[in-house]
Amino acid sequence: MSKLKVGIVQQKRSDSKAGNIQKSVEAIQTCAALGAELVVLQELHASLYFCQVEDVGLFDLAEPVPGPDSEIFAQAAKDAGVVLVASLFEKRAPGLYHNTAVVFEKDGLIAGKYRKMHIPDDPAFYEKFYFTPGDLGFEPIKTSVGKLGVLICWDQWYPEAARLMTLAGAEMLIYPTAIGWDPADDDVEKKRQLDAWTISQRGHAVANGLPVISVNRTGFEADPTGVGRGVDFWGNSFVAGPQGEIVKLLSANKEEIEVVAIDRQRTEDVRRIWPFLRDRRIDAYGDLLKRYRD
């Protein structure tokens, strides 16, 4: 079957980790009831987006993988009979933490994981304080529903990451995400940012001839210190086809669960008429390994 049914879960978060996890588990069950074979959750869905502040106490949110959090989602994947992409705060070793996407098979076993490679450090997004850059490379994860090119949020701005996943055989690109506006931004600036975010990922779909699944959180989350203005997560989770066409687009500010059918045969069809991979000049790209061409 060339059609794959994908569940995308766009939700708000609270300060209750147990409540957030339960809400995610219920969403997985809903997706399965709607026929999903693959379910994708948003970035760091077990908690509020804690990276708005630098607080050593927040490292307590992290768990090893495998560990208590991953065991819950392993069971959820098994109970629902779906392949699941979950985004967890991983405690790898004392003082060593990662922003990690864990992929569970339909039987609940871990098919693989991806550690976020590109780590931002911007106002209200102080991720470098918490996360060590990933060291697993850009390797697709083999599952019963195909080879998943899983990346995370800030990775979505980098065409190199999408291309390397593609060259390793990824059949789709998946981006669990937590991105939003500064509440002080005016409507014009908000539109520019949202358009840039969507266009960049649709561009990865076009350039690589692959479907893209991008799942963002929604809702306003205050800065717990009261110093910053908080983040207004802009939702707009979407699925795009291999020509960048929007297959499904969710709203900006509502919690939504949707199951979307992806036609995987279109990847081959599109690559035959737009053979970008064939025409790459790999003999001329050596300078891409430089920080800048002086």
Secondary structure by P-SEA (a helix, b strand, c coil): ccbbbbbbbbbcccccaaaaaaaaaaaaaaaaaacccbbbbccccccccccccccccccccccccccaaaaaaaaaaaaaccbbbbbbbcccccccccbbbbbbcccccccccccccccccccccccccccccccccbbbbbccccccccccccccccaaaaaaaaaacccbbbbbbbbbccccccaaaaaaaaaaaaaaaaaaaaaccbbbbbbbcccccccccccccccccccccccccccccccccccccccbbbbbbbccaaaaaaaaaccccccccccccccccccccc
